[in-house]
Amino acid sequence: MAMATGRSPIRVLVIGGGIGGLCLAQGLRRAGVDVQVYERDESADGRRQGYRLRISPEGEAALRACLPPGLTKLLTATANARDDSGLAAYDERLTAQWAPAFEDPRAGRDDKIDAVDRVTLRRILLAGLNEAVHFGKDFERLEQTSDGRVTAYFADGSEATGDVLVAADGTNSRVRAQVRPWDVPHDLGIRTIFSRIPRREAIAAGLPEALRDRFSYVIGTDGHHLGLMPMLFREPPSRAAARLWPSAGLEDSDDYYMSVFNVHQADLGLGDEEFFAMSGEELCELVIERTRAWHPDLREIFRFADPSTAFAVALRATRPVETWDTCPVVPLGDAVHAMPPSGGVGANTAARDAAALTGLLAAVDRGERVLADAVRDYQKAMVEYATEGVEMSMRIAEWSIKRARG
Ligand SMILES: Cc1cc2nc3c(=O)[nH]c(=O)nc-3n(C[C@H](O)[C@H](O)[C@H](O)COP(=O)(O)OP(=O)(O)OC[C@H]3O[C@@H](n4cnc5c(N)ncnc54)[C@H](O)[C@@H]3O)c2cc1C
């Protein structure tokens, strides 16, 4: 293995300011490494990003490793207040089916972070990065320079050059499209409608006690599946931010359920063009229409879904997960290991990548490692744990297809 000698400060360019890219930026900043993030969205609130995120023990450890202590405290203060270690499954008549308990080494810990609000998380991940995050930068292409560096070109005509370029631009990665055009995540044929249901209204309307405080999953014999996941803030985000990190700009949100409605393309009876053109109102209507034979208490819940929060996605997965032979272009997150959200580990895996890469790039910056060696070690470990994440998520997604299609 080649040994590096003397300090050799590097500049890291991160394409994509999502969960993985920002987590990496926080970690590198903490380690004193020069990092610049280029995000396509015009601002932090640029698009629908989903709602509640489950955080695994590994994901929590990675977030804690990357964030400075003040932001970790803020994330803890605004995390989900309820114990989230189980799942209760029902049929569409609300008859209990089974209720597996998941082992969670954090059980009973007051400061555990087992689920967070995604908008709050992204704001926390942006806090303190200020001039290191460049919004409105739509990456178009890259070129390697003769001295081994890499230049990124953006749609607005600007460019940036660094020693490392991290592809953190998500499932549809344009960086990947350039350097590995054949490597496209598989479409699993499952279509999902996400929405946000205010908890207070749902309970006032008679949401059954059993569905209120835990992750509930309804498996319809009609081929439709519904997940309901509560997000109850430990502390209102604005109050926690005022106490812990005033400039984080957190906004309050009421407690809510994230609802996930899965249907196989074949059961949907609609082409993708038509499905993905549907408005939030139409998506909510579709869910109400498809569940009209369900127990009235379940149907009632959707009356309170906020149509402006409803959006549709196609579930996709990278199989197999592979190393990229493209150093100094380095992959991270969904760009290299897309997986269906069914396992609740995609963001956690991106955070793990960020924590692992932070340690190795900091060692390169200090002159203790050679970049190519560090990147090879990162990818070797990443492929292993990311493959586990993809396969676990696939088992859950495939189970759902099988049950849905009989
Ligand atoms: C509704 C939903 C629920 C989920 N729930 C969970 C969960 O509970 N737990 C979990 O672990 N995971 C969950 N996931 C998966 C998780 O969201 C992803 O795995 C995670 O966001 C991946 O992080 P990332 O940084 O790789 O990509 P992203 O977070 O998607 O970020 C990519 C970023 O790159 C930017 N970008 C894209 N193209 C360009 C370009 N050309 N130029 C510049 N910037 C660009 C995008 O705007 C975006 O900000 C869920 C996913 C969905 C859709």
The ligand as an ORCA input file, in Angstrom:
! r2SCAN-3c Opt
* xyz 0 1
  C     -40.881      8.934      0.736
  C     -39.576      8.285      1.079
  C     -39.385      7.790      2.354
  C     -38.141      7.291      2.740
  N     -37.970      6.849      4.004
  C     -36.743      6.467      4.417
  C     -36.516      6.116      5.797
  O     -37.444      6.097      6.621
  N     -35.244      5.796      6.173
  C     -34.210      5.792      5.274
  O     -33.081      5.494      5.669
  N     -34.406      6.125      3.977
  C     -35.622      6.462      3.534
  N     -35.812      6.834      2.224
  C     -34.664      6.822      1.292
  C     -33.852      8.120      1.431
  O     -34.664      9.245      1.225
  C     -32.713      8.135      0.439
  O     -32.036      6.906      0.473
  C     -31.728      9.274      0.778
  O     -32.364     10.518      0.623
  C     -30.493      9.165     -0.080
  O     -29.656     10.268      0.166
  P     -28.755     10.860     -1.006
  O     -28.027     12.014     -0.409
  O     -28.000      9.780     -1.651
  O     -29.801     11.356     -2.098
  P     -30.879     12.508     -1.982
  O     -31.256     12.751     -0.577
  O     -31.932     12.163     -2.987
  O     -30.102     13.797     -2.465
  C     -29.650     13.962     -3.789
  C     -29.500     15.464     -4.011
  O     -28.859     15.688     -5.244
  C     -29.483     16.763     -5.871
  N     -29.224     16.651     -7.311
  C     -29.762     15.748     -8.194
  N     -29.304     15.961     -9.421
  C     -28.450     17.025     -9.335
  C     -27.671     17.722    -10.293
  N     -27.691     17.398    -11.603
  N     -26.901     18.756     -9.871
  C     -26.881     19.102     -8.551
  N     -27.620     18.489     -7.601
  C     -28.389     17.454     -7.993
  C     -30.940     16.616     -5.529
  O     -31.650     17.831     -5.704
  C     -30.839     16.187     -4.068
  O     -30.833     17.274     -3.186
  C     -37.072      7.272      1.806
  C     -37.292      7.709      0.500
  C     -38.528      8.208      0.124
  C     -38.756      8.666     -1.286
*
